[in-house]
Each structure stands twice: as structure tokens, then as C-alpha cells.
Amino acid sequence: MATPGASTIDSPSPSPSGFPLPSRRSHTPPVIFVHGFKGSYLLEKNRCSFLNSQVQWLTTLQGLNLTPPPRINLPLTWNGLVQDRDGLVPGPVLTWLLFGFYNVYSTFVSHMEARVKKGLNSKFCCYTWEWRRDPIVAAQGLVAKIKQEAEESGPVQIICHSMGGMVTSLAINMIVNESSGFKFDELKRLIHSVAFVAVPFGAGTAFLEDMTPGTLIHAPVCDAKAMFSFATPLCMFPVLKDEEDGWWGEVDNWVDNKCGLFSAQDTVTLEQKEHLSKVLECAKRVRRNVKSGVTAAVEACLPIAFMVGDKMPTHDGIDYHKCNGSIPAHWQEVPEVPGDGRVALCKALPAYLDHNKLSIFYSDRLHHHILDDVSTVDAILAKLS
């Protein structure tokens, strides 16, 4: 079984020993994959076995709604800036579900493992993170993982999907801020290149659908109460005052407009409002630092590429003035735009960068399966190497 937090495959040839010089750039760099929101299993902390009895997210029976869903809600209580824990830890990345009928990351992971065996990459490993909690905490763990892999195998190539791209941007910002010399030296010493895949860089309101009735096969597991308890989802909303529709950054606006959890209840508790206030502050920190991280990567001339979907009709928002606790009834009123079915094309590229100077790769796949487009993944890695 894979160790929670990482799964690894090495190439037949030995890894170079010692820490590489900053100028060393390998054409077969080690790869770290950073998954998206809900992209890894959740296991009981003291029983990290990959048996269904220990898996709290996501088993086959849960996916089929054939068993009472576990409570994966986080506590609404905080210790300063840190949300209290509930005893669950991230397990391996999700690959196949529903007896192999539903592919999550299996095709991509198998392809990357094949690249290692062919000698195209020296190593492949997955960084799994606690996708319910503050992404800044996840980024701290990613920085440690990057340093570990760079020490062993040289500067790392990062492939990050969806919310994993925001975690990666935060990690880049941390590395730059920690640098004691020229601010980009440490970044170039540790990171070979980055592929951002279907990352929601642009803030929007489309994710509100998930936060009210829940979506997909696992709605009873990730219902409105569970989603409300997580710190991650609000990081995708325009919570900063300088963003369009920045009023989402205020607690009273969520309550007064009956958005998310509040669409189904008449009474709002003080605990709920205090929790939401903490989550919104977390989201504001994340959004500010994601921008700083991506900008730093560009300024450092770090090789980066963006893989985006542009063929699937995608909701770019929600008419929240009409929701009144019944989002599905009004969802179709919002015009659809090109995207990957989840992230609109206009939100998948940072608005603060010159798109004419970016390496952009397009895919016709849906958001959850965009990494199945392995030919485009190969083209990106060839470009970055």
C-alpha cells in the first residue's frame, strides 16, 4: 500500500547522489503530482490501512450511496488561525472508483509510471494533501516534499491539477519568501518547471452549486454541512475587495443572501458565523498569495505551462440574487462559456499575466478527466524539458 502523503515509482537507473547545482537542468526530471480538491482518500489517522473499513472517503459503497455516509465534516472550532482536527489524514490519490468503472487519476498515474520505466522521467511521486483544510497548510507540506525530492533526485517538475495548482502557487511563494540570497535562487534550485492543469486562478461563483445541494455521486458524503465546514471551497470565490463581486468576502452577505448552508436553515448560530469568518480570512490569504506565487514563477523565468479546457460548455457563475435556496432551479439561467465543464477558460489563466507570453495547451476533455489527455501531457513535459 502507498504511504499516505506520497506514492512513488523510481526509474531503473539510480538517482544522482547529493544536492544538484542550481545550473543543473535534467531532461528527465523527477515529477511530483499535486491532486485537486477531493482528489485523495481520507483515512483514519490511527488505522492507516487501505481497507474499506478504515477509508472514510471514498469507498465504492459510498459512491453508490448504498451505505450511510460517514461524517467527514471538520470541526467548526479554531485555535487561532488553525482549524481543529478530526482524526482523518490523506491517503493515496484516487485512481479507480465503482469497481473500476469510474476513472479519477488512474490513466494519468499509469501513464506517468510508464514514462519513468521508459526513462523519460527519473521518478514519479504523488503529494497528497488534506483537501478540506487551509491550503496554506498543504503548501507547507508541499515545500517540504519538494526539498526532499530535490535533495535526492534534482530539481523537480510539478504537475498540479485544479486546486492543487493553487497549493503549488502558494508553495512557490513560500520558497521565494524563505530565500536568504537572491530571491529566485532557491526556487530555481528546487523546481525544474511547473505544469498548471485546469487551475481555477480566476475567482468565481460557480462552485456555489457544490456548497448547497452537493453534486456528483458522492453528494450525501459532501453535503452542504460538510462543505461549509471545509476551509478550501471559499478560496475559489471573489473574496477580495478589489475583485469583481468582492462582497463574497463578508459573512453577513452569505447569511443575508441565504447562500450555501444558509439556504436550508432559518436560524444561524454564532458558531457558524465565527467559523465562516475564519474561513473567509483564510480564503483571502490564499487568493493574495496564489497571485504572488504565479507572478514570482514568471519573474524568475521558471518554465511553466498551462493546460486548459476550451470545448465544454461551462457555467461561469450563478445568479445568486435569485437563488433563494433553490440553486438548481436557476442554474440554467446563467449563460455558459467555453471551458472544461468545471472551470471556465477565462478563469483558468491568471488575468494578471500577459497571455501572449504564456505556454498554453488546450484540451477537449472534462475537468475531472483532463489529465487523461496524455498526449497533451507529453507535449507539455517535452516543452518544459
LINQUIFEN-V242554 format. One record per pair of residues at least 6 apart in sequence whose C-alpha atoms are under 8 Angstrom apart, sorted by the first residue. I is the first residue (numbers start at 0). GAP is how many residues later the second one is. If there is no record, write none. Layout:
<<I/GAP> <I/GAP>>
This chain:
<<0/48> <0/49> <1/89> <1/90> <2/88> <2/89> <3/44> <3/85> <3/86> <3/87> <3/88> <3/124> <4/85> <4/86> <4/87> <4/121> <4/122> <4/123> <4/124> <5/86> <5/119> <5/120> <5/121> <5/122> <6/85> <6/118> <6/119> <6/120> <7/115> <7/116> <7/117> <7/118> <8/104> <8/107> <8/114> <8/115> <8/116> <9/106> <9/107> <9/112> <9/113> <9/114> <10/105> <10/106> <10/108> <10/110> <10/111> <10/112> <11/105> <12/109> <14/107> <14/137> <14/138> <15/136> <15/137> <15/138> <16/135> <16/136> <17/133> <17/134> <18/131> <18/132> <18/133> <18/134> <18/135> <19/130> <19/131> <19/134> <19/135> <19/169> <20/168> <21/163> <21/166> <21/167> <22/166> <24/130> <24/167> <25/128> <25/129> <25/359> <26/93> <26/94> <26/358> <27/91> <27/92> <27/93> <27/94> <27/357> <28/92> <28/93> <28/94> <28/124> <28/125> <28/126> <28/127> <28/128> <28/163> <28/356> <29/91> <29/92> <29/93> <29/94> <29/119> <29/123> <29/124> <29/125> <29/126> <29/127> <30/90> <30/91> <30/92> <30/93> <30/94> <30/125> <30/126> <30/127> <30/128> <31/92> <31/93> <31/94> <31/95> <31/114> <31/124> <31/125> <31/126> <31/127> <32/91> <32/92> <32/93> <32/94> <32/125> <32/126> <32/127> <33/92> <33/93> <33/94> <33/124> <33/125> <33/126> <33/127> <33/130> <33/131> <33/134> <34/58> <34/91> <34/92> <34/93> <34/125> <34/126> <34/127> <34/128> <34/129> <35/95> <35/124> <35/125> <35/126> <35/127> <35/128> <35/129> <36/94> <36/95> <36/125> <36/126> <36/127> <37/93> <37/94> <38/54> <38/55> <38/65> <38/92> <39/17> <39/50> <39/51> <39/52> <39/53> <39/54> <39/88> <39/89> <39/91> <40/14> <40/15> <40/16> <40/17> <40/49> <40/50> <40/51> <40/52> <40/53> <41/13> <41/14> <41/15> <41/16> <41/46> <41/47> <41/48> <41/49> <42/6> <42/7> <42/11> <42/12> <42/13> <42/14> <42/45> <42/46> <42/47> <42/48> <43/10> <43/11> <43/12> <43/43> <43/44> <43/45> <44/42> <44/43> <44/44> <45/41> <46/7> <47/6> <47/43> <48/6> <51/7> <55/14> <55/16> <55/32> <56/15> <58/38> <59/37> <59/38> <59/39> <60/6> <60/37> <61/6> <61/7> <61/156> <61/159> <62/34> <62/35> <62/154> <62/155> <63/34> <63/153> <63/154> <64/152> <64/153> <64/155> <68/151> <68/152> <69/151> <70/150> <70/155> <71/149> <71/150> <71/154> <72/152> <72/153> <72/154> <72/156> <72/157> <73/10> <73/11> <73/12> <73/58> <73/152> <73/155> <73/156> <74/8> <74/9> <74/10> <74/11> <74/154> <75/7> <75/8> <75/153> <75/195> <75/196> <75/199> <76/6> <76/7> <76/194> <76/198> <77/6> <77/197> <80/197> <80/201> <82/50> <88/41> <89/38> <89/39> <89/40> <90/37> <91/34> <91/36> <92/12> <92/33> <92/35> <93/10> <93/11> <93/12> <94/8> <94/9> <94/10> <94/11> <94/12> <94/14> <95/6> <95/7> <95/8> <95/9> <95/10> <96/6> <96/7> <102/266> <103/264> <103/265> <104/264> <104/266> <104/267> <106/264> <106/265> <107/263> <107/264> <107/266> <110/263> <111/12> <112/11> <114/6> <115/6> <115/7> <115/8> <121/31> <122/30> <126/15> <126/18> <128/9> <128/12> <129/8> <130/7> <130/101> <131/98> <131/99> <131/100> <132/97> <132/98> <132/99> <133/97> <133/98> <133/148> <134/31> <134/32> <134/96> <134/97> <134/151> <135/31> <135/34> <135/35> <135/150> <137/29> <138/28> <138/29> <138/31> <138/32> <139/31> <139/34> <141/25> <141/26> <141/29> <142/28> <142/29> <142/31> <142/32> <145/10> <145/44> <145/45> <146/43> <148/6> <148/7> <149/6> <149/40> <149/41> <153/36> <154/33> <154/34> <154/35> <154/36> <154/37> <155/34> <155/35> <155/36> <155/37> <156/34> <156/35> <156/36> <156/37> <156/38> <157/33> <157/34> <157/35> <157/36> <157/37> <158/35> <158/36> <158/37> <158/38> <159/8> <159/34> <159/35> <159/36> <159/37> <160/35> <160/36> <160/37> <160/38> <161/34> <161/35> <161/36> <161/37> <161/38> <162/36> <162/37> <163/35> <164/31> <164/32> <164/34> <165/33> <165/34> <165/35> <165/124> <166/123> <168/120> <168/121> <168/122> <168/123> <168/124> <168/125> <169/116> <169/119> <169/120> <169/123> <170/122> <171/15> <171/121> <171/122> <171/124> <171/125> <172/116> <172/117> <172/119> <172/120> <172/121> <172/123> <173/119> <174/11> <174/12> <175/7> <175/8> <175/10> <175/11> <175/120> <176/6> <178/6> <178/7> <183/116> <187/112> <187/114> <191/110> <191/111> <192/109> <192/110> <192/111> <192/191> <192/192> <193/108> <193/109> <193/110> <193/111> <193/190> <194/109> <194/110> <194/111> <194/112> <194/185> <194/186> <195/108> <195/109> <195/110> <195/111> <196/109> <196/110> <196/111> <196/173> <196/174> <197/108> <197/109> <197/110> <197/111> <197/142> <197/145> <197/150> <197/169> <197/172> <198/109> <198/144> <198/149> <198/150> <199/36> <199/143> <199/147> <199/148> <199/149> <200/35> <200/146> <200/147> <200/148> <200/149> <201/34> <201/144> <201/145> <201/146> <201/147> <201/148> <201/149> <202/33> <202/34> <202/35> <202/40> <202/144> <203/32> <203/33> <203/34> <203/112> <203/113> <203/143> <204/31> <204/32> <204/33> <204/111> <204/112> <204/113> <205/109> <205/110> <205/111> <205/112> <206/26> <206/29> <206/30> <206/110> <207/51> <207/52> <207/110> <208/6> <208/118> <208/119> <209/14> <209/17> <210/12> <210/13> <210/16> <210/17> <210/49> <210/50> <211/11> <211/12> <211/47> <211/48> <211/49> <211/51> <211/113> <211/115> <212/6> <212/10> <212/11> <213/6> <213/8> <213/9> <213/10> <223/36> <223/37> <224/36> <226/6> <227/32> <227/33> <227/48> <228/46> <229/49> <230/48> <230/51> <230/52> <231/51> <233/45> <233/46> <233/49> <234/45> <234/47> <234/48> <234/49> <234/51> <234/52> <235/47> <236/11> <237/6> <237/7> <237/8> <237/9> <237/10> <237/11> <238/6> <238/7> <238/8> <238/9> <238/10> <238/11> <238/41> <238/44> <238/45> <239/6> <239/7> <239/9> <239/44> <239/47> <240/6> <240/8> <246/6> <247/6> <248/31> <248/35> <249/27> <249/30> <250/22> <250/25> <250/26> <250/29> <253/6> <253/8> <254/7> <254/13> <256/63> <256/64> <256/67> <257/6> <257/66> <257/67> <258/61> <258/64> <258/65> <258/66> <261/6> <261/63> <262/61> <262/62> <262/63> <263/61> <290/59> <294/58> <296/6> <296/7> <297/6> <302/81> <303/54> <303/55> <303/80> <304/53> <304/54> <304/55> <304/56> <304/75> <304/79> <305/43> <305/52> <305/53> <305/54> <305/55> <306/53> <306/54> <306/55> <306/56> <307/31> <307/32> <307/37> <307/40> <307/52> <307/53> <307/54> <307/55> <308/29> <308/30> <308/31> <308/34> <308/35> <308/36> <308/53> <308/54> <308/55> <308/56> <308/57> <308/58> <308/61> <309/28> <309/29> <309/30> <309/34> <309/35> <309/52> <309/53> <309/54> <310/27> <310/28> <310/29> <310/52> <310/53> <310/54> <311/26> <311/27> <311/28> <311/29> <311/52> <311/53> <311/54> <312/23> <312/24> <312/25> <312/26> <312/27> <312/28> <313/22> <313/23> <313/24> <313/25> <313/26> <313/27> <313/28> <313/29> <313/30> <314/19> <314/20> <314/21> <314/22> <314/26> <314/27> <314/28> <314/29> <315/18> <315/19> <315/20> <315/21> <315/27> <315/28> <316/17> <317/13> <317/16> <318/11> <318/12> <318/14> <318/15> <321/8> <322/6> <322/7> <336/7> <336/8> <337/6> <337/7> <338/6> <338/7> <339/24> <339/25> <339/26> <339/27> <339/30> <340/25> <340/26> <341/24> <341/25> <342/24> <348/6> <360/15> <360/19> <361/14> <362/7> <362/10> <362/13> <363/6> <364/7> <364/8> <370/6>>
